[in-house]
Amino acid sequence: MKSTFTKISLCLALITATMTSCLNGENEYHEIYFYPQRPEGIVFYADQTTDTTTLVSYDSWTMTKEGEWFDASPNSQEIPVGSYGMTRIGISTTPNTTGQNRSGRISINSYLSISTPIYQAAWLNIISPQPKYTNTDTNGSFNSLKARFELELLANTTSTSVHFCTYGKSATLTSDAEWLKPQISTYMKGAQMALINVEPNETSTARQAQLSLTSEGVTTIIYVKQEGKKKI
């Protein structure tokens, strides 16, 4: 009889403790993370003005923001005890016409705290040719990162292509040389492959030209070099 009474007492104690935990608004499980996971942070290109991320949390949270050049919302969320929330966070900014990279951060303050950096590059999203990166900062900070796009052609090349993705309503691709001409100069937003006509280089001297991709007031240069014709 005593053993049965003891078991009943223990069960009642556990039920009382569980109820007390719920009444106090305490969640027994705590987890918080951004989805999708982006260890490198959230990166905007120069003409990109919106992006989103999802915050998964088992606790109520508030957000703090570092950086005046972007906005993020919502900045808080109430999560009921014993539940979890998946909150879509919208991030918005303006085209980066400063010529310099921009960086910031959003921090989520909760039972557990996390943060993610926010970056906006000074260049457009040119996929091919691939960028060559340089950084004058020994710590490798994003603000000091620079990208240069170079396209090398053989002397007998008659056509080539450039791949890019722009986020404004439209974009233009122009050339400063008569021997290098895009087949189309205006493009809609999204991923594009621009075909470019090239005149063979009949001289023995290499020549250079520039392709200019412009979107939302931002221009990124592709430096083109065509080798000279080899002497037989």
Number of C-alpha atoms within 10 A of each C-alpha: 5 7 8 9 10 11 11 11 12 12 12 12 12 11 12 12 12 14 12 12 14 14 10 10 12 15 17 11 11 14 13 20 17 20 14 10 12 12 9 10 13 19 16 26 20 31 28 22 18 16 14 15 16 16 17 16 24 24 24 17 19 14 18 13 17 14 12 9 14 20 17 17 13 13 16 16 15 13 16 14 18 14 11 19 17 16 17 15 17 15 19 17 18 15 23 24 15 10 13 16 20 21 21 16 16 19 16 23 16 18 14 14 14 13 16 17 17 20 21 26 24 25 24 25 22 21 15 15 17 15 15 10 10 12 14 11 11 7 8 11 11 15 17 15 16 17 16 15 18 17 19 13 20 14 22 15 14 15 16 15 14 19 15 17 19 25 21 17 12 14 21 17 22 18 19 12 12 10 15 23 19 20 14 12 15 15 18 15 15 13 15 15 13 17 16 19 16 19 15 19 21 13 13 12 12 15 16 16 18 18 24 16 23 21 23 21 12 19 21 22 20 21 16 17 17 22 20 18 16 11 6 3
